[in-house]
Every structure is written in C-alpha cells, then in structure tokens.
C-alpha cells in the first residue's frame, strides 16, 4: 500500500532550510552524537516573538542553533530523532529546504521536499523542560551581574588546541581527565590545562578579549572544545557566566550557542567513591538535587549530622577527604574558647577541632586515595565525637555575653 503523506496533516507546518539542517548535523557530530543512541533527539522550538531554536542536550553540554522563524511556526517543542536529521537533509537537498508537519492519526513526523517524503515515529515519553532552554527560563538571555569576554573564534582555536593536546600516554589510573581552569578579566580570556598528574606539565594560554567583570571557574572541556572547532573563524564569540556562583559557562555566536556545566575536578574524581564507601559502611547518604556534583554528602552517625566532602590543596595535586560534624554554632573566638579547643586537640588522635565562622567543627581529614579505608576514618571520627559530647553545653558558657 502506497502511503498518502498528505492525509491527517497537522494544522501547522515548519519550513526549515537545508543550511540549518546541516548545522544541526554538524553539531551532533561534534558532540559525539552522530550515529549514536537511537533514542536521542533534537528539540525544535520557537522563542515567542523570537528565533527558531534547534536544541541538543548531551550530558553536561547543551548546544543550540538559531534560525529565522516564520510567524506560523508553532511555539511548542517538537522532538526530532537524531537519525532523522540526515534523511531530512536528503529530502531538502533538491529544493533548499523541507516542510515539517505531523500525521495526527499515525503519530509520525513527516518531512517533505519538492517531490519526496520521509517520515518517522514521534518519540514516546519525552518531555521538554526548563533545563532544555539555553538560558534556563531566561529565554531572552537576561543575566544578573555577568562576567563576559568577547573574543574572535579564530583566537579561540588556541584554546581548543590546548585543550585537545593530550600527553602521549595520559594514564595514572584515573578515570577523569583534567578540567580546564579559566579566568575572565582585564582584557583577557585565560586558561590552564594541568597534566602533571599524568606525567606531563601545565599549559597556560590567553587571548585578547573585551571583558566586563571578573570570574574564575573550571569545567570538563573536551566536548565543548570539539564543538568550537566547527565554528567559523570569522565570527565573534561571547563567553560568559551569568551570576556569581553560576552553574554554567555559556559561549555564543550569532546563530549558535553552547552551555557547559561548571564543576570541580576533585569532585569528579572522588565524590562517587566517597558516597559508595559511606553506603558500604551502612550509612544512608542524603541525595542532593541539581546537575552539578554535590560539594558534600550528608549522613547521620550516632544520631549526629555529619558531612563528607572532597578538597584540593594549594598545589592542586594533593586531594583529600574531610569528615565533619558541626559541634556548636554562634561560638565567639575569645581566648577561653580557643584555649579549650587547644586543650581538647591535644587529646585527639587523627581528628581536630576548628573554630570557623562561629562554628566549632570536628574534622577528620585523610588522603583521597585512602577512601577505600573509610571504616577506619569513621572510627577516628566516632572517637572524637565521644570525646566532645559535653562541649555543646560547655563552650557556649565562654560566650562574650556571659
């Protein structure tokens, strides 16, 4: 039976150009999705009174292509399977574009060229969320106190080449390659790749930029760098973080953009193992919301709230894990308090009390590579907790108000 693609048509049609389809295909290839997951899809939507958006989310990356929209474009988000894009390019190749519409009876998305058709089933159980929008609800790109660097895409080639300059044998038994350290400000976009952990050195570079504000941040750069290599050298790009403690770095051109999740390398290397070891010791670890790797995990030990966190020393190579219990709050830093803390510290082994921001904390620290011996470190924490039980009553007596 020969299908009739024109029956049961939706009351909307989207006319897409072959140029924007090729841009989408290029983006899929650069982020490693070309020919990949058969269930993956691209979102096609329209900003109200604004451009058309092709949006691709892939793990820590969200990228988008913009194109001129027609007034008749629908504003809902249409999920188009990745594997359908090259077929749409073929259909569009004879006429410079393709019409997209929907068969409401069959549940299929249809692409139509001059005299050719192609259809595919509409993906099931997919939902367009706020996180799929490039600016997470700020659809017009409004930002609070951004730090911005405007650079030429040609100059960014130095950045992408540095990121992709792998040592010959980048192995140290680690599961995580280095994150890039970036600084924006004073007319520069600067970065460092640190391969010392992999028997290589550090590489630092900078390119001229028109800057507004200052910011430093880190992220896993490899997918983003591949994507940037596909951009036109003659373009300008805008690099920015959109608030003081941003979750993302954004890089945008005239007709494209990419958003990358910000995170810390030491968390990527060790946080999942910290959580696994705590659970192995029988603790229920409190889950945290959000895309970023959590700064700490919360667990209950002897009916007391405790925290496990990963840190990096000033040399950026020495990583360690800290177990913490907050013993008291609103504690003054007066002489009596400090003397009492020093006296107790003299009796502790492998743990210590510190006074920070008005809180007296019990801290146990150990090298991250010793995380598999979590049980012994928890024993040290328990001993310290037992030793300090009465301090929650005793230390407040040293308050300046007494």
N, C-alpha and C positions, 0 to 999 in steps of 0.2 A: 504494500500500500504506500503510495507516494504521499508524504506529509504535506499539509497545507499550512505553511508557517504564518500565514496572514489571518488565520481564524482565531477567535477568542483573544484578540490583542488587548493589551492594557491601554488605558486612555492616555498614557504618556509614552514618549519616545525621546531617547537621548542620542543626539548626533555627536559622535566622537571622531576626532581626526586620527589619521594614521600616525602623525607625529607624536601625539600624546600616548598612543598605544605603544609605540617604540620606546618612549621614555619610561613607561611603566615596566616594560620587558627588561630594559637595561637596569632599572633599579632592582628588580627581582634577581637578576643575575649577580649584581654587585654585592647584595647582602646574602647571597648563597641560597636563594630560594628557587632558582631556575631548575625545573625538573625535579623538585624535591617533594615535600609532603603533599600527597594527593588531596588532602582535605584543606590545604591552605587556600586563603582567598584574599583578594584585594577589595577594599571598600571604595565605592564610587558614590560621592555625595556632592552637595552644593551648599556653600555658605549662604544663608539668607542675604539677598541683595549683594552677593559677592561671587567669587570664582567657583569653578568646579574643582573638586579635590579627589585625587586618587590616593588612598592611604594604605600603607603596608606596615603592619606591626610584626616584628620578629624579635622575640626575647627582649633584650634591653634597648632595641632600636625601634623607632617609628619614623618612617620617611613618607614624604608626600610629594606629589606632582600637581601643580595647579594649571588650569586651562580656562579659557574664556567659556562662560556658561551661557546657555540660551535662556530666555525668560521662561520657556516652557519646561526647563529641567525640573524634575521633582526634587524636593529637599530631603526626602528620606535617604537612607544609606542602602545601596544595593551591593550585596556581596557577590563578587565575580571570582570564580575559581582561578587560581594561578594558571592552570593548564589550559584554560580557555583563552588566555590573552594571545598566544601565538596564532591561534586559529582566527581570532578576530583581526589580527594583522593581515593574514592571508585574504580574508573576506574584504578588508578595506583597501587592499593594495590596488585594485582595479579602479577605484573611484575616489581615492584620497581620504576615505572615511567610512564609517559604518554606523548604521542606526541600531540602537539597542532598545528592545522592548520586552514584554513579558507575556507569556501564554498563561492566562489565569486558570485554564482548565487542566493543562498538562503540568503546570508548575515548572516551566522551563524559561530560561533566559535565552533570547534569540538575538543573533547578530545578522544584519542584512547589509549586503553591498549592493552594487548595481543589479546584478542578476544572480547573486549567490547568497546562501543562507547557512548558518551554523547555529546549533542550539545545544544547551547543556542544562542539566537539572539545577534548580535553585538549591544552594546549600541548606541543609537542615540544621536546626538547633544552633544557630549563630546569632549573636546579639551585638549590636553596635552600642558601645558605651562611651561615657565621657572620656575615658582614657584613650579611645581611638582618635579623638580630635587632637590635632597637633598641639594646641595650647591648653588642653585640659579645661575646657569651658570658656577660656578667653579667646573666643573664635575670631576676634578682630586683632589679636596679637597685642593686647594691652598688658603691660607688665609693671610691677612695683619695683622701683629703685634698681633698674638693671645695670649690670656691668657689661659693656658692649665693646667689641673690637670689629672694625670694618677693615677687611683685607682683600687683596686680589686672590682669585682662585689659583692663578699661576704661582704666586708666592706660597700658597698652601701646599704645593707639590713638595716643598722641602719638608714640611710637617709629615705628610703621608709617607714619603720615602724613609724618613727617620723611623716612623712607627713600624714600617714593614721591613726594616733592616734587622733580620734575625741573626743571632750568632750561628756559627756553623753547626754547633751541637748544643742547642739550648735546653739542656736537661740538668736537673738537680733532684729529680724525684718529685718535683712539684706538679700539681695539677693545674696551676694557674700561672699564666704568663704575666709579665709586668703590666701594671696600669700606667698610663701617662699622667704626669704632673703638669698642670697648665697654670699659667699666670697671665692675667689681662691687666694692662695699665701702663701709664707713662709712654704711650705711643708704641707699645709692643704687644705682640702675641707671642709668648714664650712657652717652651715645654721642655721636659726632661723624660727620657726613657732610661730606666735603671736596670741594666742586665748583670749587675755584679753578682747577684745570687746564682747566675748561670755561667759563671766563669768568664764573664765579659765585663765591659765597663759601662759607664754612663755616657749618654749623648744628649747634649743640650743645644737647643736652637731657638732662634727668634726671627720674626719677620716684622716689618713695619706695619703699623695699624693706626687707624684713627680710633682712639679709645675714649670711653666715657665710663668713669668709675674704675674700681679695682676689685679683682676677685682671684682666688686660687682654688683649684678643685682637681679631682682625679677621676678617671673613668677607664673602662676597658675599651681600647681604641681601635681594634683591628677591623671590625665590620665597618665602622664609620670611615676609617681611612680608605678602605676599598671603594666605598661609595663615592667619596670625594674625588678619587682618581678618574671617575667617569664624567665629572663636571667640566664645562667649557672653560678653558684657561683665560678667556677674555672677559669673564664675568667678575663681579664683585660678590663677596660673601659677607654676611653679618653673623658674628659669633657672640652669643650672649648667654648669661644665666639670668633668670628673671626675678630673683629675690635673694636675700642674704643667705638663707640656707636652702638653696634650690635643690630640687630632686633631679633636675635635668640640665644639660647643656644643649643649646639649640644652634644649628648652623643653617642659614637660609640664603637662597639666591633669589633671583627674580621670579622663577617659575618652579622652585623646588625647595625642599627643606628636609632636615633630619634632626631628630631628637634622640639623645642618648642619656641613659640613666647614669647618674653620678653615684659612685661608690668608692670604698676604700679597699686597696689590695689585700691588706692583712685580714680584713673581714672575709673576703672571698676565699682566702687560703685556709682559714681556720674555723670560721663560725659554724659551719655544718658539722664539723668534727666535735666541737665543743658541745653542741646540742646532743649529738649522738652519744657521747660519753656520759653526759648527765643522765640521759634516758637509760643508758646501760646500767647506771648505778641505782636505778629505780625512781628517779625524780620525774615528775610531770612538769615539763617545761612550758611556760606560758607562751602561746603563739602571739606574734605581733602582726599588725596589718601593714600594708604598703608594699611597693615593689622593691625598695632598697633592702639590702641585707641589714638586719637589725643591729644597732650598736651594742645591744646587750640582751641576754636572756634572763628571765626571772624564774626562780624556783623557790620552793619552801623547804627549809632544812631545820628540823627540830622546832617546827611551828614558827619559824622566823623567816621573813622575806629576805632572800639573798639574790645576788646578781652575778652573772658570769659575762665577762667582756674580753675583747681582744685588743691589744695595743701594740704600738711600734715605737721603739726608742729613737733618739735623735739621729742615730746612724742609719735609720730606715731599713736596717737588715735584721736587727735583733727584735723579734716578735715575742710577745709574752701574753699570758692569760692571767686575768685578775678575777678572783672571787671576792665579793664584797658583801658586807652586811652593815647597814646604817644603824649605829647603836643609839645615838641621840641627835636631836636637832636643836637649833637655836642655842647652841653652846658658845659661850664667849671665849675668845682667845686670850684669857688672862693668865697670869703667872701660875696660879694654883692649878688651873686646868692643865696647862702644859706640863707642869711638874708631875701631876698624877698620871698623865699619858706616858711620860718618860719612865716613870716607876713601873708601870704595867708592862711596857715594851721590854723592859729588862728581864721580865719573867716569861716572855713568849718566845717560842721557837718556830721559825718559818712563817710567822704572821706578825702584823704590827698594827697599832692604832695610829690613825692620822686625823688631824683636825682640818677640815676643808669646807669653806663656805658655811660655817656654823654647824657642820655635821661632824660627829666623831664616827669614824668608819673603821671597821675591822677589815683588813686587807690581807689576802694571801696571793702571792704572785709567783709564777713559775714559767720557764721557757715553753713556748707553744709546742715545740717538738715533744714535750713531755705530757701532752694532753692524754695520751693513752693510759697514763698512770693517774687518772683523775681521782680514783678512790683514795689514794694516799694524801692527795692535796685536800680533799674534803675532810679527811681525818684531822689534818692540821687546823682547818677552819673550825671544826667541831670543838677541838681543844681550846681554841681562842674564844669561841662563843661561851663555853662553860666558864672560862676564867673571868669573863667580863659581864656575867649576868647581872651583878649588882650595880654596875656602873650607870645603868639607865636611871637609877634613883640617886646615886651618889654625885655624879658630875653636875647635874643642874643646881646642886647646892652651892657650887662655885660661881653661880651667875653674879654679874655685877649688881643685880638688884637685891642680893641678899647681904 
